[in-house]
Amino acid sequence: MRLGRGVLLAALLFAGPAFAQPHNLVLFVADALRSQIVDETTAPDLQAVRRDGVDFRNSHSLFPTVTTANASVIATGHRLGDTGNFGNTLYVGEGFADGALLAALENDATLGHMNARFEGNYLNEDSLLAAARAQGFQTAVLGKLGPAAIQDVTARDGTATLVFDDSTGRPGGFPLPADVIAAIKAAGLPDKPPGREENARQGDWKTPGTMITNKAQQDWFVAVAREVLLPRFKATGKPFVIIFWSRDPDGTQHNQGDSLNQLVPGVNGPTSLAAIRNASDDLGALRKALADQGLAGATNVVVTADHGVSVTSKASQTSYAATLAYPDVAPGQLPPGFPAIDLAKALDLPLFDARGAALKPEAGQHPRGGALLGGDPKAPTIILAPNGGAEHIYLPGPDTKVLAQRIVAHLTTQDYVGALFVRDDLGPIPGALPLSKVGLTGAARTPTPAITISFRSFSTGCDRPEVCGAEVADTDLSQGQGIHGALSRQDTHNFMAAIGPDFKAGFVDPAPVSNADLAITLAKVLEIDLKAKGKATGRVLGEALEADGKPRKFKARSLTSKPAANGFTTRLDYQLVGKTPYFDAAGAPDRTIGMKP
């Protein structure tokens, strides 16, 4: 009997493994989790994924090693030169909300303003989550305010990707479909997550910060995933992508009160260790929920951290700012905004806060959240955007080459500077390397910094400097609390691992990998068409996949700037897989953790 053409076509379309439904994905981001801190004792469920699946031992966060920057990388598979998300705080130029020149991106409303300012999608790239939902995947993201929404930054009306973050159920939160809200209530859950409450208490230099983790809030996100999303997604029979962004250990490490004004124990005290365990337990609960729903065998679980973490140091012997007295800063320590105070003094320029209010450091005033230098705060000569262990300096005016040279010359004299990078069109400048060498140039829509500082880092004395690293930082956190941002190995060496049907089992990957590789790899695994505008992309981690498995060759390289007048140089240590770069650390070896001898 001959088959009709329609019957034959249907048989061809639905027969054989080549037309099997794509697997599911759970991408778990443990914010600020160091690779070397994870073991069977500190984080058993995280360690289980690394042990039983793929251990990405040679892993990398991208510089600046801060949250929204790496959130944009995780979302799109592009380095920051393409996404333009150069930091948690960045210069946005004219035309932004309320006339602001600086934007802090860990805020849903601010992200909406960013899209409005920059052609509807400030990242200028499609995200993995957006591409997945366009191809019929069910998509959801849960967790930390800011980076959660960045994963599908244009999905803001509640009809596409489901977004659950700190603002869910509150004014300004993303809407949810009525049936999802009903399912949350039917599961016996509140319609909004708990606030951080005590976990959000930062303290000050006289008062310790929090002694508890973010468990209550994260338990709600886990419960929503377990009781609402997984049953809902399973019932449709369609593949899904869920991203879970765990605020812990980051939020707790920042605010922890175990180490007031002391570098030890720093982020290795009991509160920080409890936060690491909290994230690990959440991962374990999600994996158990997948198993309970019969979904584990068809779901890849990929774990990463946006960056590592250090302990904040406020020490300097060269800073003018540290010689002044401030009511909210410990005597002799660096205040928030110290680079701006020092530059204003060195260049004899008026100093303003980010909103344009004049400041007098000699009277105990200092910037917070950014600074403007110059005669007119509405048209400043210099703009500084603090990002913890990194600082972006913008020069919005014309003819800035000479000014950039003066700024770099000053910075090379400061003991808190670890490494310096300058926009390519301003250099070469002795003591600094080009921004392009660390992936900070590309097709970005947002303004590119003129100069970027990576602050000095050092070990507090343990046998694993990455675990007990400290760094100078421009932050309102106190000395002893957690920080990150620098291009040094305690911040770049993030935790990464994967387990599931498309990944090898019990495999240790020696090749360098980074957050920029994840979206590219997962699009390949899930057969998602992830289009690119810019060229600063990661690579497919084929060596870790069952369908490929071929080892990747890699090599280590170093690049050193010309010396400044005082001999200061910036050296960059990096690795290459083909033409894909991985940045280990940068700076003078005695000012940066992780530099090769």
Secondary structure, 3 states (H helix, E strand, C coil): CCCCHHHHHHHHHHCCHHHCCCCEEEEEEECCCECCCCCCCCCHHHHHHHHHCEEECCCCCCCCCCHHHHHHHHHHCECHHHHCCCCCEEECCCCCHHHCCEEECCCHHHHHHHHHHCCCCCCCCCCHHHHHHHCCCEEEEEECCCHHHHCCCCCCCCCCCEEECCCCCCCCCCCCCHHHHHHHHHCCCCCCCCCCHHHHCCCCCCCCCECCCCHHHHHHHHHHHHHHHHHHHHHHCCCEEEEEEECCCHHHHHHECCCCCCCCCHHHCHHHHHHHHHHHHHHHHHHHHHHHCCCHHHEEEEEECCCCCEEEECCCCCCCHHHCCCCCCCCCCCCCCHHHHHHHHHHCCCEEECCCCECCHHHCCCCCCCEEECCCCCCCCEEEEEEECEEEEECCCCCCHHHHHHHHHHHCCCCCEEEEEECHHHCCCCCCEEHHHHCCCCCCCCCCCCEEEEECEEECCCCCCCCCEEEECECCCCCCCEECCCCCHHHHCECEEEECCCECCCEEECCCCCHHHHHHHHHHHHCCCCCCCCCCECCCCHHHECCCCCCCCCEEEEEECCCCCCCCCCEEEEEEECCEEEEEEECCHHHCCCCCC
